[in-house]
């Protein structure tokens, strides 16, 4: 289903739309306030964008440097060209260690690779330990936001879900009670896990270490307790040097939630004694995106979610309306690169207002890339005949002053004299909730001819 | 200084009063202004819909119409933005480059090129300014709420100089109204919801008249206001700046 249809569905409950919009706008405002506190914020964005551009231009060298340093530290490094290979590598590591119980901390990459169903099919228990991810997991849904995965759920809905799955008492949606209950439940899972899977926020070429940012400390809990730690990362997660973290950590937390820093910025440099640490480096379409000049900068993304919080469409259509692992503006420029036909409606789910590009901490020109994808899509994906013909004809009319005059007169005549039931028919999406402009006696051309003669 | 007046296609056909106000305002400011009579459209509706290639004829015609002028001035930030930003699809001849470099949105032309802010207008009403996205984030007519730059606003400067005008402060300073060209039709539900929310912000802020430098956004908002019979008037900023009762 296209974005517009899902968005229309979401908008049937206006009270919920208002709530969703306000919840995310609150995060956007928190971000503004926190960014205002940093002298040189715009400079910091420039620097971050520059570092990412450098990384993408020298990705091969940095990746090899990273692998070498990680291996020297005793980390086992694996390479996966796609999701399937990633999942197979993870399965193999788990099988080699006879691991049946896995705790995961938030990783959009494992979502992208659909790792959970893959492991579950092999009889492995996978528990998402980030509270928001845990909520969507037991609800059998996907995250609707990359930082706030359960933002589409009200606390009352979570209450009901916990009653069903954790046997909690009805609490009227008491966040403290519900969080505590989840914590108790998850603690058991942590203590009994055979392996921990985490994502990677930054992989440092210079040291071969990785950094994972969480607010709940669940990446640490998982990886410190289990014997095996598997960290999955996209190839674009590389940063050259440890000191670059000073740029990215400051930008990431403020952009994501308005915090000065995430509660935990956990550095993993080598396996603990007697334990194993694996890093799976995944391509899954990224090199192809890298090869597209117009869309390359989409790989700058550090997954802060700020573009979602600011997007007036995302806030009013919900993350699931995008039907993609990464929703919102950034998802709308990444997803078409993976499956152009499936995601062809996403670049049109925007007014091109440009707010996303302005909040982006690594300065991805998101709205410009949306415009560029549109040009690609009308050429490569079959378009609705009516839309296509109207626009093609319009192209001819607007290039020809006589046709333009004629069309203008016709349109004005129709607007003025056609009966209301024809003008406001089902075919007129504009007129469903909006009146059409009232037509004046003359257009400006006619007025000008009479009033000004130059 | 010869100025070519660019009137966007929908303004020409549907909002002649906006075009007239723009022309009169420029004349009052002693600008030598001409209206090339064979102009049509900047091609933006096509480009934004993905049919940029089909808009080349319209873009080329635009250049033909305006190449002889020192400045091209139009009462619409988004059309001007399109000329400056997206005429890269044409071969970059000296004419095309000249047109792109010298195209100005009306408010920016008045403040930056003419160096004027007080135009002697009077308008004793509570006004809410809708900062259209392409003017704001595309042409940088003002600072954007997302960026940590010092505050400025071309339109606010002009409106604050209007006698009797009270510029009201909004809760969300520069959120999109949801028009977005063909977006308004193909994403009808979201477009309408965004528009309704913008209007509510103006109502909550005691606004009597919504204004802005882009009439396409205003057309969308006006359509909603009229349908819902909300107590708000909609006027293009040129109409307010041209008032001298």
Contacts between the chains, C-beta under 8 A, distances in Angstrom:
chain1	res1	chain2	res2	distance
A	3	B	187	7.3
A	4	B	186	5.9
A	4	B	187	4.8
A	4	B	188	7.4
A	4	B	189	7.2
A	4	B	190	7.7
A	7	B	187	6.4
A	7	B	189	5.6
A	7	B	190	5.0
A	8	B	188	7.5
A	8	B	189	4.1
A	11	B	189	4.4
A	11	B	190	6.9
A	11	B	193	5.8
A	14	B	193	7.5
A	17	B	193	6.4
A	21	B	197	7.3
A	25	B	172	7.5
A	32	B	145	6.7
A	32	B	146	7.3
A	35	B	148	5.7
A	36	B	148	5.9
A	38	B	148	7.5
A	41	B	148	4.2
A	42	B	147	6.3
A	42	B	148	5.6
A	42	B	149	6.8
A	310	B	146	6.5
A	312	B	175	5.7
A	312	B	176	4.9
A	312	B	178	6.9
A	312	B	194	5.4
A	313	B	187	7.3
A	313	B	190	5.4
A	313	B	194	7.6
A	316	B	190	5.4
A	316	B	193	5.1
A	316	B	194	6.5
A	316	B	197	7.9
A	317	B	190	5.6
A	348	B	50	7.8
A	348	B	183	7.0
A	348	B	186	6.4
A	348	B	187	7.2
A	349	B	187	6.3
A	349	B	190	7.9
A	350	B	180	7.2
A	350	B	183	7.2
A	351	B	133	6.8
A	351	B	176	5.1
A	351	B	178	6.3
A	351	B	179	6.7
A	351	B	180	3.0
A	351	B	181	7.8
A	351	B	183	5.1
A	351	B	191	7.8
A	351	B	194	7.8
A	352	B	48	6.5
A	352	B	133	7.4
A	352	B	134	7.7
A	352	B	180	6.6
A	353	B	133	3.8
A	353	B	137	6.8
A	353	B	176	3.8
A	353	B	180	7.6
A	354	B	133	5.8
A	354	B	134	7.8
A	354	B	137	3.6
A	354	B	138	6.5
A	355	B	133	7.5
A	355	B	137	7.0
A	355	B	144	7.7
A	355	B	146	5.8
A	355	B	175	7.9
A	355	B	176	7.0
A	357	B	137	7.6
A	358	B	137	6.2
A	358	B	144	5.4
A	358	B	146	3.7
A	358	B	147	5.5
A	359	B	146	4.7
A	371	B	47	7.4
A	371	B	48	7.0
A	371	B	86	7.9
A	374	B	48	7.2
A	374	B	49	6.9
A	374	B	50	3.6
A	375	B	47	8.0
A	375	B	50	5.4
A	375	B	52	5.2
A	375	B	53	7.6
A	376	B	50	8.0
A	377	B	50	5.8
A	378	B	49	7.4
A	378	B	50	3.6
A	378	B	51	5.9
A	387	B	49	7.7
A	387	B	182	8.0
A	387	B	186	7.6
A	391	B	45	7.6
A	391	B	46	5.8
A	391	B	49	5.5
A	391	B	51	4.6
A	391	B	54	6.6
A	392	B	51	7.0
A	392	B	54	5.7
A	394	B	45	6.6
A	394	B	46	6.3
A	394	B	54	7.8
A	395	B	43	8.0
A	395	B	46	5.5
A	395	B	51	6.3
A	395	B	54	3.3
A	395	B	55	5.7
A	395	B	57	6.4
A	395	B	58	6.7
A	396	B	54	8.0
A	396	B	57	7.1
A	397	B	40	7.8
A	398	B	9	7.2
A	398	B	40	4.8
A	398	B	41	4.4
A	398	B	43	6.5
A	398	B	46	7.4
A	398	B	55	7.2
A	398	B	57	7.1
A	398	B	58	3.8
A	398	B	61	7.6
A	399	B	40	7.3
A	399	B	56	7.9
A	399	B	57	2.7
A	399	B	58	4.8
A	399	B	60	7.3
A	399	B	61	5.5
A	400	B	40	7.7
A	400	B	57	7.5
A	400	B	61	8.0
A	401	B	38	4.5
A	401	B	39	7.9
A	401	B	40	6.1
A	401	B	61	7.4
A	404	B	9	7.3
A	404	B	40	4.4
A	404	B	41	7.5
A	408	B	9	7.5
A	408	B	12	7.1
A	408	B	13	4.7
A	411	B	13	6.4
A	412	B	13	5.8
A	412	B	14	7.6
A	415	B	14	7.9
A	429	B	184	8.0
A	429	B	185	4.4
A	429	B	186	7.5
A	429	B	188	4.4
A	430	B	184	6.5
A	430	B	185	5.7
A	430	B	188	7.7
A	430	B	223	7.2
A	432	B	188	6.1
A	432	B	192	7.4
A	433	B	188	7.5
A	433	B	192	4.4
A	433	B	223	8.0
A	433	B	224	6.5
A	433	B	227	6.2
A	434	B	192	6.9
A	434	B	195	7.6
A	434	B	220	6.8
A	434	B	223	3.0
A	434	B	224	5.2
A	434	B	226	7.8
A	434	B	227	5.7
A	435	B	222	7.6
A	435	B	223	4.8
A	435	B	226	4.1
A	435	B	227	4.8
A	436	B	223	6.7
A	437	B	14	4.4
A	437	B	15	7.0
A	437	B	219	5.9
A	437	B	222	7.2
A	437	B	223	7.4
A	439	B	14	6.8
A	440	B	14	7.7
A	440	B	15	7.9
A	440	B	16	5.6
A	440	B	17	7.0
A	442	B	16	6.1
A	443	B	12	5.4
A	443	B	13	5.0
A	443	B	14	7.9
A	443	B	16	5.6
A	444	B	7	5.5
A	444	B	11	7.0
A	444	B	12	4.5
A	444	B	13	8.0
A	444	B	16	4.2
A	444	B	19	3.9
A	444	B	20	6.9
A	445	B	12	6.2
A	445	B	37	6.9
A	447	B	16	5.4
A	447	B	19	7.7
A	447	B	20	6.4
A	448	B	19	8.0
A	448	B	23	7.7
A	448	B	35	5.5
A	448	B	37	7.5
A	449	B	37	7.9
A	452	B	23	7.5
A	452	B	35	7.1
A	454	B	34	6.1
A	454	B	35	7.7
